[in-house]
Amino acid sequence: KSWGATPFVLILFALAQPASQTRLMQHPIVTHAGHISYALYISHYTILLLLFPLTPAATSPLIVRLGFLLVMTCLCLGTAHVLYQRVETPWRRRILDRWAD
């Protein structure tokens, strides 16, 4: 139950496998997760607060609770993707264009 060795093992893995780690970090899913991470950080709490009243009770069947978790996850990821595409990217381009002039 101790996590004391976990950082040491992760460091050894990182040192032993630099090529595979580079390939992993360049995977499109990992890259996209990095792109939407800030939007996910900003939006997830609001979505959780808005949907909290709809949360199934602890006595609800497991399939209902897992379904709700899946819906929440999809909403958070979808919202983060839209915010990244429609807000973050256009504003970043505008700012960089102004600096380039």
Secondary structure, DSSP 8 states (H G I E B T S, - for coil): ---TTHHHHHHHHHHH-HHHHHHHHTSHHHHHHHHHHHHHHHHHHHHHHHHGGG---TTS-HHHHHHHHHHHHHHHHHHHHHHIIIIIHHHHHHHHHHHH-
